[in-house]
Amino acid sequence: MDTLLDERALSKLHWRCRRGLLENDLFIERFFGRYESSLTVRQARGLEVLMDLADNDLLDLLLRRREPEGDLAQPDVMVVLDMLRQQRP
């Protein structure tokens, strides 16, 4: 089992996830609405890797226009990307 994020780390993660494209923000907002209370340190690391992407590259992944490749195709990233892509709870 992975360690849950503490309140301070969760606050920093929220700030880190602010994006320039409204479409990305909608995916991220829904993600936090569903998973905020159960986010783990490992999931936060995966999310931070995704947040290093340019807005359009992130949107392509969220909309399934492309899949992660190379260094981006790591397990933590894949788990979080699946969580972000979920349409329904």
C-alpha positions in Angstrom: 0.0 0.0 0.0 1.2 3.5 -0.8 1.3 6.4 1.5 -1.6 9.0 1.2 -0.6 12.5 0.4 -0.7 14.9 3.4 -2.6 18.2 3.2 0.4 20.3 2.4 1.5 18.0 -0.5 -2.0 17.9 -1.8 -2.2 21.7 -1.8 1.1 21.9 -3.7 -0.1 19.4 -6.2 -3.3 21.3 -6.8 -1.2 24.4 -7.6 1.1 22.4 -9.8 -1.8 21.1 -11.9 -3.1 24.5 -13.0 -3.1 24.5 -16.8 -3.5 27.0 -19.6 -6.1 25.0 -21.5 -9.7 24.9 -20.1 -10.1 21.4 -21.5 -7.2 20.1 -19.4 -8.4 21.9 -16.3 -11.8 20.2 -16.7 -10.2 16.8 -16.7 -8.0 17.7 -13.7 -10.8 19.2 -11.7 -12.9 16.1 -12.2 -9.9 14.0 -11.2 -9.4 15.9 -7.9 -13.2 15.8 -7.2 -13.1 12.0 -7.4 -9.7 11.1 -5.9 -8.4 14.0 -3.8 -9.0 12.2 -0.5 -7.4 9.0 -1.6 -4.4 10.2 -3.6 -1.1 8.5 -2.9 2.4 9.7 -3.1 3.0 7.4 -6.1 -0.1 8.7 -7.9 1.1 12.3 -7.2 4.5 11.5 -8.8 2.7 10.1 -11.9 0.5 13.2 -12.1 3.6 15.5 -11.8 5.2 13.7 -14.8 2.0 14.4 -16.8 2.0 18.1 -15.7 5.5 18.5 -17.2 4.0 18.0 -20.6 2.9 20.9 -22.8 -0.8 21.6 -22.7 -1.5 20.2 -26.2 0.5 17.0 -25.5 -1.4 16.5 -22.3 -4.7 17.0 -24.0 -3.8 14.5 -26.7 -3.2 11.9 -24.0 -6.4 12.7 -22.1 -8.5 12.5 -25.3 -6.8 9.3 -26.3 -5.4 10.8 -29.5 -2.1 9.2 -28.5 -0.7 6.9 -25.8 2.4 7.5 -23.7 5.6 6.3 -25.2 9.2 5.9 -24.0 10.0 7.4 -20.6 6.4 8.6 -20.3 5.0 5.0 -20.4 5.9 4.3 -16.8 3.4 2.5 -14.5 2.7 5.4 -12.2 1.9 7.7 -15.2 -0.3 5.0 -16.8 -2.4 4.5 -13.7 -3.0 8.3 -13.2 -3.7 8.7 -16.9 -6.4 6.0 -16.7 -7.8 7.8 -13.7 -7.9 11.1 -15.5 -9.6 9.6 -18.5 -12.5 8.1 -16.6 -15.8 9.5 -17.7 -17.9 8.2 -14.9 -17.2 7.5 -11.2 
